[in-house]
């Protein structure tokens, strides 16, 4: 994982719609991602609408993302979850499963899905990337969502 946040893109003038699907599990860390993503979206795309959907855990994120994509309700979807490694390999299996499902939804439905379902070895890593400002993955996700929504709009209109 990079330790640096990519540069901030220019402000968007086009009206966009974004959806954030966020896990309720590991709530403080996930809320940090959501808060940073919302703040960045408001700053870069003040005319955009953002709708947040809460699901129980990371495993449930892909089915909600699929439903949003199916209904064509968003220019990009940000999937937020936090998986912290425990004593078994469950976290690794969960992370891979969610990542694969999110990519399938994006490709099958042609809706950009920004995967911010993050796996960490410990809570220190989670705190650094979800709650702090220096390399917050929520901020990065918002920037990526805005950029890919712009690219998709250009591809579809050209």
N, C-alpha and C positions, 0 to 999 in steps of 0.2 A: 504494500500500500504506500502510495506517495505521502510524503509529509507536507506537501505544499498544495494549496488550493489554486486551481486554475484562475487566470485573470477573469475579472468581471466583464461579461459582454455588454454591448451597448443596450440602452433601454429599448424596449419593444413598443412600437406604436400600434401594432395590430392587436385587436381584441382576441384574446385566447381564453381557453377554458382548461383548467388543470384539475386533476383529481389526485388526492393523496389517500392511499390505503395504509392504515397504520395499525400495527399489532398493539394489543393491550398488555401483553406480556413484557416484562422488563420496562414497565411504563415510564419511569423517569428518563431513561435513555432515549426511548422512542419519542417521547414528547419533546426532548431536546432537538431531535432531528426534524420533527414536524415544525416546531417553533422557528428554527433557523430557515427551513425551506419556505415557510409562509412569509417570513420577513423579507427574504431575498426576492421572492416572486412579487411581493407588493412593491419593492423598490425598483425592480427591473420592468415589471409589467403592471403598472398601477390600474389599468383598465381590465385586467384579467379577472376571471372568476376562479375561485379555488374552493372545491368541495372536499371535505374530509370524511372518510368512512372508517369506522373502527371495527376491527375483527378481533376474535379472542387471542390468536397467536400467529406466529409467522407462517405456519402450515396453511392457515386459512386465507392468507393474502392472495395467492394466485386465483382462487375461484372468484373473489370479489373483483379483482383486476379484470378477469375475463368478462364478467357481467358488464362492467363499465365499457370495456372495449366493444362488446357485442352491441351495446346500445348507442355506440358512437357519441358518447357524452363528454369526451375530453380530447384535447389536442395532444396531451401527454399525461401519463399516469406515473406518479411517484409511489413506489412501494417501500414502506418504512417498517423495519423490524430489527430486533437485536437478539442474537443468539450467543450465549456465553457458554464456552466449553465446560462441561462437567467431567465426571469421572468415567463416563462411557463415550462411545463414538456416536451417540445420538445427535449431537450438535452438527457434526460433519455430515451425517446422512440427511438431516433436515435442511441444512444449508444448500446442499447439492440439489435436493429435490425441489426446493423453492426456486432456486436459480434456473433450473431447467424448465420448470413450468412457466415462469415469467417470460423467459425467452420465447417459448412456444407461443404464448399468447401474443406477444409483440409481433412475431413473424406471421402467425396465422391471421391476425386481425388488422395488421398494418397500423397499429397504434403504438407509438413509442412508450416503452415501459422503462423507467429509470429504477434500477434495482439498488435499493439502499436497505436491503435485508442483510445486515452485517453480522459476521461471525467474529467473536473475540475470544482470546485466551483467558482474559480476566477483566475485572471491572475497571481497572486503571485504563486499559485500552479503550473501553467503551466510553468512559468519562472524557478522555482526550478528544475522541472523534464525534461524540454526540452532544456534549454539553459545553465544551470550550469553543472559542472562536477561531483559533489559529488554523485548524484543519478540519472544520466541521463538515461532515459528509452531507448534512441536510442542505447547507449552503451550496455545496457542489452539485447536489441533485437538482436543485432549483435552476441553477445555471445550465446544466445539461438539458433539463426539460425544455427550457425556453429556446435553447439553440436548436435542438432536434425538432421542436414544433415549427420553428422558422424554416428549417431545411425541408421538412415534409410539405409545408405550405407552398414553398417555391417549386418543389418537384411536382406537386399536384396541379399547380396553376400554369406551369410552363409546358 
